[in-house]
Amino acid sequence: MSQEKDAAPLHFNTLAIHGGQEPDPTTHARAVPIYQTTSYLFDDADHAARLFALKEFGNIYSRIMNPTTDVFEKRIAALEGGVAGLAMSSGQAAETLTILTLARAGDEIISTTSLYGGTYNLFHYTLPKLGITVRFVDADDFEGLAAAINEKTRAIYTESVGNPKMDISDLEKLAAIAAARACQRRSAVGAELPALPIRRTAGCAPCVCMATRPSNASR
């Protein structure tokens, strides 16, 4: 949802309903349309070339982008105070994409232990095949989490509502630990250590994965 520069910020509940949406100027429809198209028209060959070369933003193919999904991504980003969002087809896809973006062979991830079964299998069995080690620590063992961080650590992962215990992660403390250790290693590594909270939607498997910078993760 577009806002004028001098307009008051939208409240959380309003963002949850209208965030990321610009109403259709032709129909004035209030609800977000569900675009079921797989493909899009191009003005001409040059227009298509610019889109595929990423010289111009626009819809190319629904596997890559879709106007309905775009509203969802913008809405989640607005609710979380993020710069942008990226929707995936499943929680496993979101987790995998995020971890593989942050880490590569030889790197490590720290994860809390209360996890969805598929996530545990991904971390315990699959990622090691790619050379990525995952260290598991209880979410309330803050000293253990801090001690597990080393020069190879690329992220701390947790589920905001753990499975199957339904325990609530203390995101502020996890972010503080990540930020403190990042400050110690920033001069050597040149990067911050993100905390990755996975949020569950309507009791389902996690469907949104966010790499939250430690300085902003205390929200």
C-alpha positions as CSV (number, residue, x, y, z in Angstrom):
1,M,0.0,0.0,0.0
2,S,1.5,3.3,-1.1
3,Q,1.9,6.0,1.5
4,E,2.6,9.7,1.1
5,K,5.9,10.8,2.6
6,D,4.1,13.0,5.1
7,A,1.4,10.4,6.0
8,A,1.3,8.9,9.4
9,P,2.8,5.3,9.5
10,L,0.2,2.6,9.3
11,H,-0.5,0.6,12.5
12,F,0.3,-3.1,12.6
13,N,-3.4,-4.3,12.2
14,T,-3.8,-2.0,9.2
15,L,-0.6,-3.3,7.6
16,A,-1.8,-6.9,8.1
17,I,-4.9,-6.2,6.0
18,H,-3.7,-3.6,3.5
19,G,0.1,-3.6,3.5
20,G,1.8,-4.0,0.2
21,Q,-1.3,-3.3,-1.8
22,E,-2.1,-0.6,-4.2
23,P,-5.9,-0.8,-5.1
24,D,-6.7,-1.5,-8.7
25,P,-7.3,2.0,-10.3
26,T,-9.7,0.5,-12.9
27,T,-12.0,-1.5,-10.8
28,H,-11.3,0.1,-7.4
29,A,-11.5,-3.4,-5.9
30,R,-10.5,-3.5,-2.2
31,A,-9.5,-7.2,-2.0
32,V,-6.2,-8.4,-3.6
33,P,-6.9,-10.1,-6.9
34,I,-5.7,-13.7,-7.2
35,Y,-3.7,-13.7,-10.5
36,Q,-3.8,-17.3,-11.8
37,T,-1.8,-16.5,-14.9
38,T,1.5,-18.3,-15.6
39,S,2.8,-15.9,-18.2
40,Y,2.7,-12.2,-19.1
41,L,2.6,-10.1,-22.2
42,F,5.5,-8.0,-23.3
43,D,5.2,-4.7,-25.1
44,D,7.7,-5.8,-27.7
45,A,11.0,-7.8,-28.0
46,D,13.0,-4.9,-26.5
47,H,10.7,-4.8,-23.5
48,A,11.1,-8.5,-23.0
49,A,14.9,-8.2,-23.3
50,R,15.1,-5.5,-20.7
51,L,13.0,-7.5,-18.3
52,F,15.1,-10.7,-18.7
53,A,18.3,-8.6,-18.4
54,L,17.0,-7.1,-15.1
55,K,17.3,-3.6,-16.6
56,E,13.6,-3.0,-15.9
57,F,11.3,-4.4,-13.3
58,G,8.2,-6.3,-14.4
59,N,6.5,-9.6,-14.5
60,I,8.2,-12.3,-16.5
61,Y,6.8,-15.7,-15.4
62,S,4.8,-16.7,-12.4
63,R,7.4,-19.2,-11.3
64,I,9.6,-16.1,-10.7
65,M,7.0,-13.5,-9.7
66,N,3.3,-13.0,-9.5
67,P,1.3,-9.8,-8.6
68,T,-0.6,-11.6,-5.8
69,T,2.6,-13.0,-4.3
70,D,4.2,-9.6,-4.6
71,V,1.6,-8.1,-2.3
72,F,2.1,-10.9,0.2
73,E,5.9,-10.4,0.2
74,K,5.6,-6.6,0.6
75,R,3.0,-7.1,3.4
76,I,5.3,-9.5,5.4
77,A,8.2,-7.1,4.9
78,A,6.1,-4.2,6.2
79,L,4.9,-6.1,9.2
80,E,8.5,-7.2,10.1
81,G,10.1,-3.8,9.4
82,G,12.1,-5.4,6.6
83,V,13.4,-4.0,3.3
84,A,11.8,-6.7,1.2
85,G,10.3,-10.2,1.4
86,L,10.6,-13.4,-0.7
87,A,7.8,-16.0,-0.6
88,M,8.6,-19.6,-1.2
89,S,6.3,-22.6,-1.9
90,S,7.1,-24.3,1.4
91,G,8.9,-23.8,4.7
92,Q,11.6,-26.3,3.7
93,A,12.3,-24.3,0.5
94,A,12.5,-21.1,2.6
95,E,14.9,-22.7,5.1
96,T,17.1,-24.2,2.4
97,L,17.3,-21.1,0.3
98,T,18.2,-18.9,3.3
99,I,20.9,-21.3,4.7
100,L,22.5,-21.8,1.3
101,T,22.5,-18.0,0.8
102,L,24.4,-17.5,4.0
103,A,26.6,-20.5,4.2
104,R,28.7,-22.8,2.0
105,A,30.9,-25.8,2.5
106,G,33.0,-25.4,5.6
107,D,30.6,-23.0,7.3
108,E,28.4,-23.7,10.4
109,I,24.9,-22.8,11.5
110,I,23.7,-22.9,15.1
111,S,20.1,-24.2,15.6
112,T,17.9,-24.5,18.6
113,T,16.7,-28.0,19.2
114,S,12.9,-27.6,19.2
115,L,12.3,-28.1,15.5
116,Y,9.9,-29.4,12.9
117,G,10.9,-32.9,12.0
118,G,11.6,-32.1,8.4
119,T,13.8,-29.2,9.5
120,Y,15.8,-31.4,11.8
121,N,16.4,-33.9,9.0
122,L,17.5,-31.1,6.7
123,F,19.9,-29.8,9.2
124,H,21.2,-33.1,10.6
125,Y,21.4,-35.2,7.5
126,T,21.2,-33.1,4.3
127,L,23.3,-30.0,5.0
128,P,26.3,-32.0,6.2
129,K,26.3,-33.6,2.7
130,L,26.9,-30.1,1.4
131,G,29.7,-29.5,3.9
132,I,27.6,-27.3,6.2
133,T,27.7,-28.3,9.9
134,V,24.7,-27.5,12.2
135,R,25.3,-27.3,15.9
136,F,22.2,-27.9,18.0
137,V,21.7,-26.1,21.3
138,D,18.6,-25.7,23.5
139,A,16.8,-22.4,23.0
140,D,17.0,-21.4,26.6
141,D,20.7,-22.3,27.0
142,F,22.0,-18.9,26.2
143,E,25.5,-19.5,27.5
144,G,25.7,-22.6,25.4
145,L,24.5,-20.7,22.3
146,A,27.1,-18.0,22.8
147,A,29.8,-20.7,23.4
148,A,28.8,-22.5,20.2
149,I,29.6,-19.5,18.0
150,N,32.9,-19.5,16.3
151,E,34.6,-18.0,13.2
152,K,32.8,-20.4,10.9
153,T,29.3,-19.6,12.3
154,R,27.1,-17.9,9.7
155,A,23.7,-17.7,11.5
156,I,21.6,-18.7,14.5
157,Y,18.4,-20.5,13.6
158,T,15.2,-20.8,15.7
159,E,11.5,-21.4,15.4
160,S,9.5,-18.7,17.1
161,V,7.1,-21.4,18.3
162,G,9.1,-24.6,18.6
163,N,7.9,-28.0,17.5
164,P,6.7,-30.2,19.2
165,K,7.0,-28.5,22.6
166,M,5.3,-25.2,21.6
167,D,8.0,-23.4,23.4
168,I,8.5,-19.7,22.7
169,S,12.0,-18.6,21.7
170,D,13.4,-15.4,23.3
171,L,14.2,-13.6,20.1
172,E,15.6,-10.6,21.8
173,K,18.2,-12.6,23.7
174,L,19.1,-14.6,20.7
175,A,19.5,-11.4,18.7
176,A,21.6,-9.9,21.5
177,I,23.9,-12.9,21.5
178,A,24.3,-12.8,17.7
179,A,24.9,-9.0,17.8
180,A,27.5,-9.3,20.6
181,R,29.5,-12.0,18.9
182,A,29.2,-10.2,15.6
183,C,30.8,-7.1,17.1
184,Q,33.7,-9.3,18.3
185,R,34.3,-10.8,14.9
186,R,33.2,-7.9,12.6
187,S,36.7,-6.6,12.1
188,A,37.9,-10.0,11.0
189,V,34.8,-11.2,9.0
190,G,33.3,-7.9,7.9
191,A,29.8,-9.0,8.3
192,E,27.0,-9.3,10.9
193,L,25.8,-12.6,12.3
194,P,22.1,-12.9,11.5
195,A,19.5,-14.5,13.7
196,L,17.0,-16.4,11.7
197,P,13.6,-16.6,13.4
198,I,11.1,-18.9,11.5
199,R,7.5,-17.9,12.1
200,R,4.6,-20.3,11.8
201,T,1.4,-19.3,10.1
202,A,-2.0,-20.7,11.3
203,G,-0.4,-23.7,13.0
204,C,1.2,-24.9,9.7
205,A,4.8,-25.6,8.8
206,P,6.9,-22.5,8.7
207,C,6.3,-20.6,5.4
208,V,8.3,-17.4,5.8
209,C,12.0,-17.2,6.5
210,M,13.6,-14.0,7.5
211,A,17.3,-13.2,7.9
212,T,17.0,-10.5,10.6
213,R,20.0,-8.2,11.2
214,P,20.9,-8.3,14.9
215,S,20.4,-4.5,15.3
216,N,16.8,-4.9,14.2
217,A,15.9,-8.3,15.6
218,S,14.8,-7.0,19.0
219,R,11.5,-5.8,17.6
